[in-house]
Amino acid sequence: MITKDSFNVTLDLGVHMDYTIRTMDISDYDEVYDLWTTIHGFAMRSIDDSKEGVKRFLDRNPGLSVVAVADGKIVGSILVGHDGRHGCFYHVCVHENYRKNGIGRAMATSAMVRLKSEGITKIQLVAFTDNQLGNSFWQAEQWVERKDLNVYDFTLNDENIIAFNK
């Protein structure tokens, strides 16, 4: 059974894989940030993705964000929040060496259970158009790509610089 706190998964796809999906807290930040820096094409903002920025996000959305732990280390994460109407997934990632083991699906499922328990009925996420791996994953998971809207950004702080991992 999936609960809001955590759950363990044992998967055998020829190679045995044990992992735990649990709530992310600020003490995970350094390890999660290190994971983010390993993800090709991953975009991070200097203020929003700083320790203070992530703490502000986690405090505003308590108990919603998740990490996946395998082999004693964090191998996946999703920042999860909502505005009272829609949920949103940010920075969804699984370490390259741990992909294709159901970790992304398990994290997303846990996050959806958490949002549903808060009365949220719809979730959105942004996947960069050139993120073929991510877009393929979400399509395979039956998420629907919206073609009837545009996404607009307006920068309120020019010091919040975005940088992409190579």
C-alpha positions as CSV (number, residue, x, y, z in Angstrom):
1,M,0.0,0.0,0.0
2,I,1.2,3.5,-0.8
3,T,1.0,6.0,2.0
4,K,1.8,9.6,2.2
5,D,5.0,8.9,4.2
6,S,7.0,6.3,2.3
7,F,7.0,2.9,0.8
8,N,9.5,0.3,-0.2
9,V,9.7,-1.4,-3.6
10,T,11.4,-4.6,-4.6
11,L,11.7,-5.1,-8.3
12,D,13.3,-8.0,-10.1
13,L,13.8,-7.4,-13.8
14,G,16.6,-9.8,-14.1
15,V,18.6,-7.7,-11.7
16,H,17.2,-7.3,-8.2
17,M,16.5,-3.6,-7.3
18,D,15.3,-2.4,-3.8
19,Y,14.4,1.2,-3.3
20,T,12.4,3.4,-1.0
21,I,10.2,6.3,-1.9
22,R,10.0,8.8,1.0
23,T,9.2,12.4,1.8
24,M,11.9,14.8,0.9
25,D,13.0,17.2,3.6
26,I,15.6,20.0,3.6
27,S,18.3,17.7,5.1
28,D,18.2,15.9,1.7
29,Y,19.1,19.1,-0.2
30,D,22.8,18.6,-0.8
31,E,22.4,15.1,-2.1
32,V,19.4,16.1,-4.2
33,Y,21.3,19.1,-5.6
34,D,24.2,16.8,-6.5
35,L,21.8,14.5,-8.3
36,W,20.4,17.4,-10.3
37,T,23.9,18.3,-11.5
38,T,24.3,14.9,-13.0
39,I,21.2,15.1,-15.2
40,H,21.9,16.0,-18.8
41,G,19.9,19.0,-19.9
42,F,18.6,19.7,-16.4
43,A,17.8,23.4,-15.8
44,M,18.4,25.0,-12.4
45,R,17.8,28.5,-11.2
46,S,20.3,30.3,-9.0
47,I,17.8,31.5,-6.4
48,D,14.8,29.1,-6.7
49,D,17.1,26.0,-6.6
50,S,19.4,27.3,-3.8
51,K,19.0,25.7,-0.4
52,E,17.0,28.6,0.8
53,G,14.7,28.5,-2.3
54,V,14.1,24.8,-1.9
55,K,13.4,25.2,1.8
56,R,10.8,27.9,1.0
57,F,9.2,25.5,-1.5
58,L,9.2,22.5,0.9
59,D,7.8,24.7,3.7
60,R,5.0,25.9,1.5
61,N,4.2,22.4,0.4
62,P,4.9,20.2,3.4
63,G,5.0,16.4,2.9
64,L,4.5,16.5,-0.8
65,S,8.0,16.3,-2.4
66,V,9.6,12.9,-2.7
67,V,13.0,11.2,-3.1
68,A,13.9,7.7,-4.1
69,V,16.7,6.0,-2.1
70,A,18.6,3.0,-3.4
71,D,22.0,1.6,-2.3
72,G,22.0,4.1,0.6
73,K,21.8,7.2,-1.6
74,I,19.2,9.4,-3.2
75,V,18.8,8.4,-6.8
76,G,15.6,10.2,-7.8
77,S,13.5,13.3,-6.8
78,I,10.4,15.3,-7.5
79,L,9.6,18.7,-6.1
80,V,5.8,18.6,-5.7
81,G,3.5,21.5,-4.9
82,H,0.1,23.0,-5.6
83,D,-1.8,26.2,-5.6
84,G,-5.1,24.8,-4.2
85,R,-6.4,23.9,-7.7
86,H,-3.6,22.3,-9.7
87,G,-0.6,20.2,-8.6
88,C,2.7,20.7,-10.2
89,F,5.8,18.5,-10.5
90,Y,9.2,20.2,-10.7
91,H,12.7,18.7,-11.3
92,V,11.6,15.2,-11.9
93,C,14.7,13.0,-12.3
94,V,16.2,9.6,-11.8
95,H,20.0,9.0,-11.8
96,E,21.0,7.6,-15.1
97,N,22.3,4.4,-13.5
98,Y,19.0,3.7,-11.9
99,R,16.6,4.3,-14.7
100,K,14.3,1.6,-16.2
101,N,13.6,0.1,-12.7
102,G,10.2,1.7,-12.1
103,I,11.6,4.5,-9.8
104,G,10.2,7.4,-11.8
105,R,6.7,5.7,-11.9
106,A,6.9,4.9,-8.2
107,M,7.9,8.5,-7.3
108,A,5.1,10.0,-9.6
109,T,2.5,7.6,-8.1
110,S,3.5,8.5,-4.5
111,A,3.4,12.2,-5.4
112,M,0.0,11.8,-7.0
113,V,-1.4,10.1,-3.9
114,R,0.0,12.9,-1.8
115,L,-1.7,15.6,-4.0
116,K,-5.0,13.6,-4.1
117,S,-5.0,13.5,-0.3
118,E,-5.0,17.3,-0.4
119,G,-8.0,17.5,-2.7
120,I,-6.0,18.2,-5.9
121,T,-7.5,16.6,-9.0
122,K,-5.2,17.7,-11.8
123,I,-1.4,17.9,-12.1
124,Q,0.8,19.7,-14.5
125,L,4.5,19.6,-15.3
126,V,6.9,21.1,-17.8
127,A,9.1,18.9,-19.9
128,F,11.5,20.7,-22.3
129,T,10.7,20.0,-25.9
130,D,14.2,18.6,-26.5
131,N,13.9,16.2,-23.5
132,Q,13.1,13.2,-25.6
133,L,13.6,10.7,-22.7
134,G,11.4,12.7,-20.3
135,N,8.7,13.3,-22.9
136,S,8.6,9.6,-23.9
137,F,8.3,8.7,-20.2
138,W,5.3,10.9,-19.5
139,Q,3.6,9.9,-22.7
140,A,4.1,6.2,-21.8
141,E,2.6,7.0,-18.4
142,Q,-0.6,8.3,-20.1
143,W,0.0,12.0,-19.4
144,V,-1.5,14.2,-22.0
145,E,0.6,16.8,-23.9
146,R,-1.4,20.0,-24.1
147,K,-1.2,21.6,-27.5
148,D,-4.0,24.1,-26.9
149,L,-2.0,26.5,-24.7
150,N,1.1,28.4,-24.5
151,V,3.4,28.8,-21.5
152,Y,4.6,32.3,-20.6
153,D,7.3,33.4,-18.1
154,F,7.9,36.8,-16.6
155,T,11.1,37.3,-14.6
156,L,10.6,39.2,-11.4
157,N,14.3,38.9,-10.3
158,D,17.0,39.1,-13.0
159,E,19.5,37.6,-10.5
160,N,17.5,34.3,-10.6
161,I,19.7,33.0,-13.5
162,I,18.9,29.7,-15.2
163,A,21.7,27.3,-16.2
164,F,21.4,24.0,-18.0
165,N,23.6,21.0,-17.3
166,K,25.6,19.8,-20.3
